[in-house]
Amino acid sequence: MEITTNCSLKTFIYRRVSVPGSLTLTNHHLTFASFSLTNSPLNIQIPLEDIKKVKLKKGIFIKSLGIFYNNDWYVFKYFQDDNYNKIYNHLNQKQK
């Protein structure tokens, strides 16, 4: 199984920034790979068994997917398609 969506990771690099990239769910990992134009790409690989909480926030214009891992929240926003719902549903089922 592999589900991919393009989105941005909200992170703190000297200030709050959104880093565009690709979020991919496989059978074992959730991976974010940035679309980096510099020599320092941001790549994160989270083992599914280490994800403690998952939450989906639906605002008027922006949806966000929050992943709690390693005592920190990773927040993904600005989704380019509806695959984030599939990712959320799969992760939410794993939490139960």
N, CA and C atoms as a LAMMPS dump frame, in Angstrom:
ITEM: TIMESTEP
0
ITEM: NUMBER OF ATOMS
288
ITEM: BOX BOUNDS ff ff ff
-5.0000000000000000e+02 5.0000000000000000e+02
-5.0000000000000000e+02 5.0000000000000000e+02
-5.0000000000000000e+02 5.0000000000000000e+02
ITEM: ATOMS id mol type element x y z
1 1 1 N 0.834 -1.174 0
2 1 2 C 0 0 0
3 1 3 C 0.885 1.246 0
4 2 1 N 0.498 2.224 -0.788
5 2 2 C 1.194 3.507 -0.784
6 2 3 C 0.199 4.598 -1.159
7 3 1 N 0.065 5.592 -0.283
8 3 2 C -0.809 6.741 -0.519
9 3 3 C 0.064 7.989 -0.442
10 4 1 N -0.021 8.846 -1.463
11 4 2 C 0.81 10.049 -1.518
12 4 3 C -0.048 11.277 -1.772
13 5 1 N 0.31 12.374 -1.127
14 5 2 C -0.318 13.667 -1.378
15 5 3 C 0.739 14.76 -1.281
16 6 1 N 0.588 15.784 -2.072
17 6 2 C 1.473 16.946 -1.973
18 6 3 C 0.891 17.912 -0.959
19 7 1 N 1.748 18.45 -0.099
20 7 2 C 1.298 19.337 0.969
21 7 3 C 2.488 20.148 1.469
22 8 1 N 2.294 20.83 2.586
23 8 2 C 3.384 21.568 3.234
24 8 3 C 3.472 21.16 4.693
25 9 1 N 4.686 21.099 5.202
26 9 2 C 4.937 20.827 6.613
27 9 3 C 5.159 22.159 7.305
28 10 1 N 4.364 22.427 8.325
29 10 2 C 4.526 23.652 9.112
30 10 3 C 5.627 23.375 10.126
31 11 1 N 6.713 24.139 10.057
32 11 2 C 7.857 23.881 10.931
33 11 3 C 8.482 25.197 11.383
34 12 1 N 9.443 25.093 12.266
35 12 2 C 10.131 26.266 12.783
36 12 3 C 11.592 26.204 12.365
37 13 1 N 11.965 27.062 11.418
38 13 2 C 13.358 27.207 10.996
39 13 3 C 13.66 28.696 11.121
40 14 1 N 14.092 29.104 12.3
41 14 2 C 14.328 30.504 12.671
42 14 3 C 13.025 31.289 12.802
43 15 1 N 11.969 30.83 12.151
44 15 2 C 10.628 31.401 12.254
45 15 3 C 9.669 30.358 11.697
46 16 1 N 8.376 30.557 11.89
47 16 2 C 7.397 29.604 11.362
48 16 3 C 7.372 29.676 9.843
49 17 1 N 7.585 28.532 9.203
50 17 2 C 7.544 28.452 7.745
51 17 3 C 6.792 27.193 7.329
52 18 1 N 6.279 27.209 6.113
53 18 2 C 5.662 26.031 5.519
54 18 3 C 6.595 25.513 4.439
55 19 1 N 6.998 24.266 4.571
56 19 2 C 7.93 23.65 3.625
57 19 3 C 7.132 22.74 2.694
58 20 1 N 7.073 23.041 1.381
59 20 2 C 6.322 22.188 0.459
60 20 3 C 7.036 20.866 0.22
61 21 1 N 6.216 19.815 0.038
62 21 2 C 6.792 18.506 -0.211
63 21 3 C 5.73 17.469 -0.475
64 22 1 N 6.11 16.233 -0.312
65 22 2 C 5.244 15.096 -0.586
66 22 3 C 5.139 14.232 0.671
67 23 1 N 3.907 13.931 1.072
68 23 2 C 3.649 13.08 2.234
69 23 3 C 3.202 11.719 1.728
70 24 1 N 3.908 10.664 2.131
71 24 2 C 3.621 9.314 1.64
72 24 3 C 3.433 8.356 2.807
73 25 1 N 2.343 7.596 2.75
74 25 2 C 2.063 6.555 3.737
75 25 3 C 2.299 5.2 3.092
76 26 1 N 3.134 4.372 3.739
77 26 2 C 3.338 2.989 3.309
78 26 3 C 2.878 2.08 4.446
79 27 1 N 3.092 0.799 4.303
80 27 2 C 2.678 -0.143 5.353
81 27 3 C 3.449 0.034 6.652
82 28 1 N 4.632 0.644 6.591
83 28 2 C 5.485 0.732 7.774
84 28 3 C 5.861 2.143 8.197
85 29 1 N 5.779 3.127 7.273
86 29 2 C 6.253 4.48 7.573
87 29 3 C 5.327 5.552 7.009
88 30 1 N 5.406 6.716 7.627
89 30 2 C 4.86 7.946 7.074
90 30 3 C 6.07 8.81 6.754
91 31 1 N 6.22 9.199 5.492
92 31 2 C 7.418 9.903 5.047
93 31 3 C 7.05 11.246 4.432
94 32 1 N 7.78 12.293 4.834
95 32 2 C 7.662 13.602 4.197
96 32 3 C 8.987 13.908 3.527
97 33 1 N 8.929 14.214 2.232
98 33 2 C 10.122 14.596 1.472
99 33 3 C 9.869 15.969 0.876
100 34 1 N 10.712 16.93 1.227
101 34 2 C 10.502 18.301 0.762
102 34 3 C 10.928 18.467 -0.689
103 35 1 N 10.281 19.423 -1.352
104 35 2 C 10.682 19.828 -2.697
105 35 3 C 11.699 20.94 -2.514
106 36 1 N 12.935 20.582 -2.238
107 36 2 C 13.948 21.561 -1.87
108 36 3 C 14.649 22.137 -3.09
109 37 1 N 14.783 23.452 -3.091
110 37 2 C 15.555 24.122 -4.135
111 37 3 C 16.973 24.413 -3.658
112 38 1 N 17.241 24.091 -2.399
113 38 2 C 18.569 24.313 -1.832
114 38 3 C 19.251 22.969 -1.617
115 39 1 N 20.408 22.994 -1.01
116 39 2 C 21.143 21.76 -0.743
117 39 3 C 20.768 21.123 0.583
118 40 1 N 19.761 21.654 1.259
119 40 2 C 19.385 21.099 2.562
120 40 3 C 17.911 20.686 2.568
121 41 1 N 17.6 19.566 1.917
122 41 2 C 16.21 19.114 1.897
123 41 3 C 15.762 18.656 3.283
124 42 1 N 14.471 18.741 3.521
125 42 2 C 13.889 18.309 4.785
126 42 3 C 13.163 16.995 4.535
127 43 1 N 13.694 15.903 5.061
128 43 2 C 13.095 14.584 4.897
129 43 3 C 12.863 13.973 6.266
130 44 1 N 11.636 13.505 6.485
131 44 2 C 11.259 12.922 7.771
132 44 3 C 10.631 11.564 7.505
133 45 1 N 11.06 10.548 8.253
134 45 2 C 10.465 9.224 8.149
135 45 3 C 10.016 8.803 9.542
136 46 1 N 8.71 8.561 9.681
137 46 2 C 8.123 8.231 10.977
138 46 3 C 7.595 6.801 10.93
139 47 1 N 8.111 5.9 11.775
140 47 2 C 7.554 4.547 11.848
141 47 3 C 6.112 4.61 12.366
142 48 1 N 5.209 3.874 11.736
143 48 2 C 3.794 3.939 12.111
144 48 3 C 3.554 3.536 13.559
145 49 1 N 4.318 2.581 14.062
146 49 2 C 4.101 2.121 15.44
147 49 3 C 4.513 3.168 16.473
148 50 1 N 5.275 4.182 16.059
149 50 2 C 5.72 5.23 16.985
150 50 3 C 4.817 6.46 16.998
151 51 1 N 3.794 6.484 16.148
152 51 2 C 2.852 7.604 16.13
153 51 3 C 1.903 7.452 17.312
154 52 1 N 1.862 8.472 18.175
155 52 2 C 1.058 8.406 19.401
156 52 3 C -0.356 8.943 19.213
157 53 1 N -0.515 10.023 18.431
158 53 2 C -1.829 10.635 18.211
159 53 3 C -1.919 11.144 16.78
160 54 1 N -3.163 11.185 16.286
161 54 2 C -3.439 11.721 14.96
162 54 3 C -4.673 12.6 15.073
163 55 1 N -4.622 13.802 14.481
164 55 2 C -5.825 14.634 14.481
165 55 3 C -5.945 15.36 13.153
166 56 1 N -7.191 15.549 12.746
167 56 2 C -7.499 16.241 11.505
168 56 3 C -8.338 17.457 11.848
169 57 1 N -7.878 18.63 11.448
170 57 2 C -8.62 19.872 11.671
171 57 3 C -9.108 20.377 10.326
172 58 1 N -10.396 20.695 10.28
173 58 2 C -10.972 21.219 9.047
174 58 3 C -11.439 22.637 9.295
175 59 1 N -10.666 23.595 8.803
176 59 2 C -11.053 24.992 8.882
177 59 3 C -11.918 25.349 7.683
178 60 1 N -12.244 26.608 7.553
179 60 2 C -13.068 27.042 6.429
180 60 3 C -12.335 26.828 5.108
181 61 1 N -11.071 27.195 5.058
182 61 2 C -10.311 27.084 3.816
183 61 3 C -9.17 26.081 3.885
184 62 1 N -8.625 25.855 5.063
185 62 2 C -7.42 25.034 5.197
186 62 3 C -7.684 23.828 6.097
187 63 1 N -7.305 22.667 5.605
188 63 2 C -7.341 21.449 6.41
189 63 3 C -5.929 21.168 6.887
190 64 1 N -5.805 20.627 8.108
191 64 2 C -4.474 20.276 8.604
192 64 3 C -4.514 18.899 9.25
193 65 1 N -3.44 18.172 9.064
194 65 2 C -3.268 16.838 9.626
195 65 3 C -2.137 16.916 10.635
196 66 1 N -2.439 16.606 11.896
197 66 2 C -1.442 16.638 12.953
198 66 3 C -1.025 15.237 13.356
199 67 1 N 0.269 15.017 13.459
200 67 2 C 0.845 13.729 13.858
201 67 3 C 1.702 13.972 15.091
202 68 1 N 1.406 13.261 16.196
203 68 2 C 2.212 13.385 17.408
204 68 3 C 3.209 12.236 17.442
205 69 1 N 4.485 12.594 17.356
206 69 2 C 5.565 11.614 17.285
207 69 3 C 6.788 12.184 17.984
208 70 1 N 7.42 11.38 18.817
209 70 2 C 8.663 11.768 19.483
210 70 3 C 8.49 13.06 20.293
211 71 1 N 7.365 13.135 21.016
212 71 2 C 7.028 14.284 21.875
213 71 3 C 6.915 15.604 21.126
214 72 1 N 6.516 15.56 19.868
215 72 2 C 6.349 16.778 19.081
216 72 3 C 5.218 16.581 18.079
217 73 1 N 4.52 17.68 17.765
218 73 2 C 3.467 17.656 16.754
219 73 3 C 4.054 18.031 15.398
220 74 1 N 3.768 17.223 14.396
221 74 2 C 4.11 17.518 13.007
222 74 3 C 2.797 17.875 12.32
223 75 1 N 2.707 19.09 11.779
224 75 2 C 1.456 19.572 11.195
225 75 3 C 1.645 19.758 9.692
226 76 1 N 0.778 19.087 8.927
227 76 2 C 0.806 19.145 7.467
228 76 3 C -0.423 19.907 6.99
229 77 1 N -0.225 20.832 6.036
230 77 2 C -1.306 21.688 5.533
231 77 3 C -1.201 21.841 4.021
232 78 1 N -2.158 22.566 3.464
233 78 2 C -2.181 22.94 2.042
234 78 3 C -2.124 21.719 1.128
235 79 1 N -3.036 20.775 1.363
236 79 2 C -3.091 19.538 0.579
237 79 3 C -3.553 19.824 -0.845
238 80 1 N -2.964 19.135 -1.815
239 80 2 C -3.291 19.341 -3.222
240 80 3 C -4.372 18.395 -3.731
241 81 1 N -4.748 17.402 -2.923
242 81 2 C -5.815 16.471 -3.3
243 81 3 C -6.461 15.941 -2.025
244 82 1 N -7.358 14.974 -2.165
245 82 2 C -8.075 14.436 -1.006
246 82 3 C -7.411 13.203 -0.398
247 83 1 N -6.215 12.849 -0.823
248 83 2 C -5.539 11.672 -0.274
249 83 3 C -5.198 11.826 1.204
250 84 1 N -5.171 13.06 1.708
251 84 2 C -4.907 13.252 3.138
252 84 3 C -5.991 12.581 3.977
253 85 1 N -7.236 12.516 3.46
254 85 2 C -8.309 11.819 4.176
255 85 3 C -8.012 10.329 4.289
256 86 1 N -7.496 9.736 3.228
257 86 2 C -7.14 8.314 3.249
258 86 3 C -6.009 8.064 4.245
259 87 1 N -5.022 8.958 4.248
260 87 2 C -3.906 8.83 5.188
261 87 3 C -4.418 8.945 6.619
262 88 1 N -5.257 9.945 6.877
263 88 2 C -5.818 10.133 8.22
264 88 3 C -6.63 8.914 8.648
265 89 1 N -7.513 8.428 7.782
266 89 2 C -8.35 7.273 8.133
267 89 3 C -7.505 6.05 8.445
268 90 1 N -6.465 5.81 7.664
269 90 2 C -5.594 4.655 7.911
270 90 3 C -4.855 4.801 9.247
271 91 1 N -4.304 5.986 9.503
272 91 2 C -3.579 6.204 10.759
273 91 3 C -4.521 6.16 11.954
274 92 1 N -5.725 6.679 11.793
275 92 2 C -6.705 6.683 12.873
276 92 3 C -7.123 5.259 13.233
277 93 1 N -7.256 4.389 12.243
278 93 2 C -7.58 2.985 12.505
279 93 3 C -6.45 2.287 13.247
280 94 1 N -5.209 2.641 12.932
281 94 2 C -4.051 2.039 13.615
282 94 3 C -4.014 2.427 15.092
283 95 1 N -4.554 3.619 15.421
284 95 2 C -4.527 4.109 16.796
285 95 3 C -5.506 3.358 17.69
286 96 1 N -6.536 2.777 17.112
287 96 2 C -7.583 2.107 17.91
288 96 3 C -7.193 0.716 18.316
